């Protein structure tokens, strides 16, 4: 049995005091211009106070036209710095590491929200998105790097690149979505170039101890499991990142790809050579026993989403052998006590079976 409360060191930056990381969670609580609200500050600061070894923000968009949902945190302008500085300081004061997840929704940016046609590696009629020019892809890479520099200036320990769930970096990775014929399309190496170029830019221009993670999802959104495994191995072998965050939807599910029949999706990544890079997983981890099972299966840390929404101090409570986690449905009042603002509660009400009234 592995110890959930054993510190975890990364190749760069400070150690995480335990194996619990707050997953980057959409909460729709920021102001319309992307600046931090009191509700979003409280939601995240409470999780840091509740014992999370690393507290990560929701997906923060790196371009105004990359906004994916109402109330999204922004990091595309220096106007966002005061709120980000406040948030980084509050997380640090609670004894947690801090990270901003850097994001661009690409074709999944609603036109009504961004006021223009959404961007995509290639024309996508389903989402009404247009193909980006080569110059626009180069600018996207630069804006991801600028966002990382902004997070560093604000005092965060690091950033995570959102390369999962069908958002723009994932769209480039997908051979179903990306039909480009320039250096950003075709082979896996080319399709991964926006991601790897951002990694190289952050490593070249941020401080040496600035932590860098990448989130990938191995299924859905046009992802090919074999390609995602290849990319994950390459990222870990290269050693330019500090951790890989695999969003599996369910950490105990079997792989859907028939080429991996009879195997757990988790094992497809724990068997890879990770060198000094740390491997984390997310997906329906709702009990300390689930977290321990993941560590026993070979991962280094776990990311909690719904469990963290329901219980702000899940890591602290997990020290108690008698801890029984809260399960949905829960009342709105319960969520208020757990530090969710009304916008976040409204968002969670759209999840079937989560809110009881």
N, C-alpha and C positions, 0 to 999 in steps of 0.2 A: 504494500500500500504506500503510495506516494503522499507526501505531506503538502497539503494545500497552502500551508503557511510558511513554507521554506522560501526564502528570498530567491529571486531569479535575476541573474546578471545578463546583460546584453553586451554585444561587442563594443557598443558606444554608449556613453551616458550613464546615468545612475541606475542602480538595481531596482527592480520592483519588489516591494516588501512581501508580497505573497503571489499566488498564481491566479488571482482574479483581476480581469480587465473588464471595464465597462464597454460593452459594444457600442458602436456609433449608431444612435437611434434618432430617427425622424421624430420631432416633437412639435413642430409648427409654432414655436413660441417666440421666435425673434421678431423684431420690428420689420415692417415691410421693406425698409431699405437695407436689411441684412444686419443691422446693428443689434447688439445683445440686449435682451430685456431682463428685467428683474426676475421674471418667472423662469427664464432659461438659466440664469445664474443660480437661482435657488435649487433647481432640479439637479444641476451638475455638482454644485458644492455639497449638497446633501449626500450624493453618492461618494464623493471623496471622503467626507466625514464618516461615512458608513463602512469604510475599510477597503475600498477598491485600491488595488496596487497601482493601477493606471486608470485614469478617468479620461475618456475620449469624448470629444464633442460629437454632435450630429454631423452629417455630411455638410461641409461648408463650401459654397460654390466659389470658384476661382475666376469666373467671368460673370458679368451681369446676365448675359444671355444663356448661361449654363444653369440657371435656377431651375430646380426640379419640383418644388412644392411651396405652398404658402407658408410664410413664417420661417423661412430658411435662414440660417446663419450665413453671413457673408464674410469673405476674406479677400475680396478683389479690389479693395480700396483702403487707403490709409484712414479713411473715415471710420473704419471698423476697429482700428487699433485701441482706442480707449476701452471699449467693452472687452476686447480680447485680453488686454493687459489686466483688467479687473478679474477676469475669469481665471487666467493663469495664476495670478497671485492667490486667489481664493482656494484653488485646488492645491497649490503648494502648501499653503498654511494648514491644510487638513492632513498633510503627510502623504499625499498621493502624487504619482507622476502624472504629467498632463500631455495630451496630444490633440491636435486638430486633424480631423479627417478631411482631406482635400478632394473636391468632387466637382464634376461637371456632368449635367444630365444628358447632354447631347440631344439625340432625337426624342428623348423622353421629357424635354423641357416643354411644358404646355405653351403654345403660341399665345393664348389669352393671358398668360402670366408674364411672359417676357416681352410681349408686344412686337415680336418679329418671328420670322420663320426659324424653326429649330434647326440645329446643325447636326450633321451625321458624317461619318467617313464617306458614305455614298448616298445617292438619292434613295430615300425610303418613303414610298407612297403611303404605307400604313400609318406612319406618324406625320406625314406631311413635311418631311425634313429634306433639306437640300444638302448636296455634297459640299464639303469644305474644300477650299483651294489649298494647295500646298503651303502657301504663305500663311493661311489661317491655322493650319496644323502646327507650323513652326511657332506661331503666336500663342497657341494653346499650350504648347510645351513651356514657353517662356512664362506664361501666366501661372502655371502650376508652380514653377520654381519661385516666382515672385511671391506667391502665396505662402510658400514654405519660409522664405526670408521674412515675411511679415509675421508669421507665427513665432519665429525665432526672436524677432524684435519684441514681440509681446510677452515673451518670457516662457513660452511652452517648451517642454523637454523634447518634443518631436512632432512629427506629422505622420499620418498614414495616407497612402494613395489609394483611392477607391477605384479598384480595377474590376469590380464585381457587379452583379445584379443588372446587367444590361445598360449601365451608364457609359459615358463616352470612351473611357479607356477600354472597357469591356467590348464596346461596339467595334473598336479597332481590332481587338483580338479575334473577334468572331468572323470566320470565313463566310458565314451566311449573310452577315450584314455588310462587311467590308469587301467591296469589289474594286478597290482602287488599283491603279496601274503604275503609281509612282513608288517612291521608296517607303511608303507607309501601307502598302498593300501587297497581296500575293503570298509570299512565304510567311511562316510563323515569325521568323526573325523580323521581317518587315512590318507585320501587323503588330508586333510587340514594341516596335521602335518608339512610338510616343511614350510608352511607359518607361522603357529603359533610358530614353533621352532625359526624361524628367528625373529619374534616379541619378543619372550622371550629373545633371545640372545642380541638383541639391547637394550632392557630395562635393562638387567643385566649389560651391559658393556659400554653403552654410558652414558653421563651425564643425570641427572634427568630431565633437562629442554630441552633436545633434542627432537624435534618434530618428530612424526612418523605418516605417513598416509598409507593407503592401497587403491589401485585401483582394483575394480572388474568390470566385465561385466556380466550381468544377462542372456544374450541370445547368441546364436551361439557358436561355438567352443566346443560343447558338454556340455554346461552349462545347468543345470536344474534350473528353476526359483525358485522352492520351496527350493532347496538346497542352492542356493545363498542367498535367504532371511534368511534361518536358519543360515548360516555362518555370514551374515552381522549382524544379531541380536546378535549372540554370541560374535563377535568382539567388538560390541559397549557395550554390557553388561559387558564384561571383563574389559573394560576401559584401556587397555594397549596401544591403539592407540589414536591419537588425532583427526584424521578425517578419514572419509570414502569417497572415490571418486568413484562415480558410473558412469561408462561410458555407456550411454544408446543409443548411435548412434543418437537418436532423442528424446529430453526430453519430447516431446508431443505425442509420439507414444503410441498406445494401446499395452498391453502385448500380445505377440504372443501365449503364453501358454493358451490353451483352459480352463484350470482350473481357469484362471483369466479373462475370457471373459468379455468384457464391462468395463474393468478397465484400467486406464493409467499405464504404466510401472513405472512411477514416484511414483504413490501412493503406489505401492508395497513396497517402501522403506521409504517414509515419515511417514507411519503409525507405523513403528517400534519404540520401545523404545530405544532412543539413549543415555540416560543419559547425560553425559557432552561431549560426542564425537560429533563432528560436521559432518554434512552431506552435501556433494557437489555433483553436477551433471554436466555432459558434454554431448553435442550432439545437434548440429545445433542451438546454441544460437548465433544469429547474430544481434540482436537488443537489446538496453537497455530494451525495453518493454518485450522481452522474458526473460531477466534476472529477472526483477521484478516479472513476472508471476511465475517463479520458486520459488522465495522467498515467494510469496503469497501462493504457494502450500505447503510450509512447509520446504524447504531446507534452509541451512544456508549460502551457497555460491555457486557460479557458476564457471565453468572452461571454458575458451574461447580458441578455436583452430583456425579454419579458420578466424574468425572475428579478431583475434589477428595477424594473418599473413597479412591480408589486411590493418589493421590499428594499428600501433604500440602503439598509445596512446588512444586506445578505452576507457579505464576507464576515463581518463581525459576529453575526448570529450563527454562522456555520461552525464556529468554534465549539458551540454547544452540541454535544452528541444527541440531545433531545429535540433539536430544532426541527420543526415541521413547517416547511415553506407554505406560504399562502398560495392558493390556486384560484384561478378565475372560475366563475364571474365574481367580481368585487364591486362594491358600491362606489359611486362618485366620491363620497366622503372619505372612503379608504384611500383613494388616489390623491385626494387633497392632502390628507395626512402624510402621504409619502412624497409630497413636494411637487406634484404635477399642477400646473396652472390650468385654467379653464380651456385654453386652446388645445393643450395636450390631451386633456380628458375628452374633449370633443373628438379629437383624432382617434383616440383609443376606442371610443364608442362605435366607430366604424368597423372595428374588428369583431367578427361574429363571436358571441359568447364571452367577451372580455368584461364588459360593464353590465351590471345587472339592472340598472335603472336609468 
